[in-house]
Amino acid sequence: MISPVTRRHFLYATAGAAALTVSTSPARARWVSGDDTFPYEVTRTEAEWRATLTDDEYMILREGHTEAKKSHPYWEKTSEEAGIYSCKGCDLEIYEAKWKTVLEIGWVFFQHSIPNTVMTGIEWPEGSEMMDEFKSLTAMEAHCRRCGSHLGHLVPLKGQVLHCINGASLKFRPAAV
């Protein structure tokens, strides 16, 4: 089951009063939902995206929804198997398997991404039932820089910022032996 609020509730609860800072470095680009002015390398019509992705994948990658925790087999896949995780929308290689961290929380976590593959944007908790309680808190969204697909969020956990990613937004390719 796909839910646009499940991970958001988790983010709001774990972040507490911590504020995430936004880098103004030119290496980061801000993605705004519904803003098609960024010149993505890979673009498709809505019909082409729907033909390429399953309904659940479309909801996650193109509409920004979140898969249910522990619903995708990648969440518990260890980093022992060498390989690359790429964007389901455009095949851009984004994460190396060795950077994966398995947390009992139930989504796919990485310590970092391959440089210049992930764009970040601020997501305001408007419309959320949690908004009144966490008015100043925002979540940092992670998107593929080549096609703009929603991957997940960057979250502060265990003293570091981890990439909390939907398994459905990724493809795993084992390393050649």
N, C-alpha and C positions, 0 to 999 in steps of 0.2 A: 504494500500500500504506500502510495506517495503522499507526503504531507508537506505543505509549505511552512509549517510552524514547528514541527518536531525538533529539528536541529536548532532552530532559533531559540526555543525554550531552553535547550541545553546550553547554547551560547550565552544567553542572558544569565542563567544560573551560575555558570562556571566563571564568567568574567567578573561578576560582582561589580564593584565600583571601579575596576581597572579600566583605563581608557587606552584604546589602541591609537597609536600615532600613525599618521599618513606621511609617507615619504614624498617629498616634492622633487625627487631626483628625476631627471629626464628619462631614465630607463623605465619608469612606471607610467602607465597610461590609465586614465580613469574611464571606466566603462559605466555608462548610465543606461539602465533598463529602458528600452524603447527609443534610445538615441542611436540612429543608424548613420551618424556622420563620421564615425571612425572608419578609416579605409582598411577593412579586413582583407587579408590575402584570399581567403576562401569565403565566398558569399553564395547563398542559395535562396531561392524563393521559399515561402512557407510550404508550398506543395513539394518541392524538392527535399526539404528537411523531413517532412512527414513520410516521404517515400524511402528515405535513407534510415530513419530511426524508428524504433518501436514507439508505441504511445507513451510508455513510461519514460523512455529515453528522451523523447521530445519534451515532455513535461519538465524534466530535470535540466537538460541542456539548453533548451530554447525559452522556457518559461520560468526557470529558476526555482523549481520545486526541489524537495529533498526526499530521498528514499528513506524508508523506515530503517531504523538501526538494525544491524545484523541481518538485513535482507539480501545483501549481495555477498557472494562467496569471497570477494577480494578482501573484505574487512579482516578476516582471520588468516589470510595467506601470509606466510612469513617472508622475511627478506632473504632467506637462505637460498631461494631459487633466483639465480641471476637473470636479469632481463630488464625490459623497459615498459613503462606504462605510457600509453599515448592517448591523445584526445579521441574520443569516440566520434566526434563530429568531423575531424579533418586529418587524423593520423599524426598530428604533431607530437613528437616525443617530448614528454613533459617531466616524468619522474623516473629515476633509476630505482630498481627494486631494493638496492642496498640502503636506500634512504627511508624505507618503509618502517613504520613502527606499529606494532599491533597493540591496541589498547582495548580493554574490555568494553569500552563505551559502545562500539559497534559500527563505526564508520571506518573508512580507509584513511590512515594518517601517514604523512611524510614529513621528514625534517625540513626539507626544502625542495625546490624544483630546479630543473636545468635552467641556467640563466636565460633571460629574455623569452620565456615561454608563457608565463602567467601574468595577466594584468589584474590589478586590484581595483576595487571600487567600494565606496561606502554604502551600506544598506541601512536605511533608517527604519526603525521598528514601527512605522506607521501602520495603523490598522490592527496591530497585535494587541491581544488582551494583556500583554505584559507591558505595553507602552507607558501606562501611568506610573508603574513601579520603577521603570528604567528609562526615564525620559532622556537622559543624556547619553545612553549607551547606544553604540552603533556596532554593526558587524562588518568585518572586512570580507567582501566577496572575492572569490578567485574565479577568473575566466581565462579561457584559452586566448592567447594573443593573436592567433592566426584566424580563428573563425568566430570568436566572441562567445563561444558556448560556456554556460555556467558549469563550473566544476564542483564548487563547494565554498568553504570559508577558511580564513586564517583565524586560528583561535589560540588564546594564551592558555597553555597547559603545562604543568610540571616545570615552571620556570623558563619556558621557551614558547615561541610562537610556532605552532604546527599547522600544516595544511590538512584540513579535515575535508575529505573529498568523497563525493558520491561514487561508489563502484560502477554504477551504470554509465558514468561519464567517461570511463576509461576502457582501454583495451590493453591486455597484457601480452607481450611478445617475449617468450623465453630467449635467453642468449643462445647463440649458435655454439655448439660444442665441437 
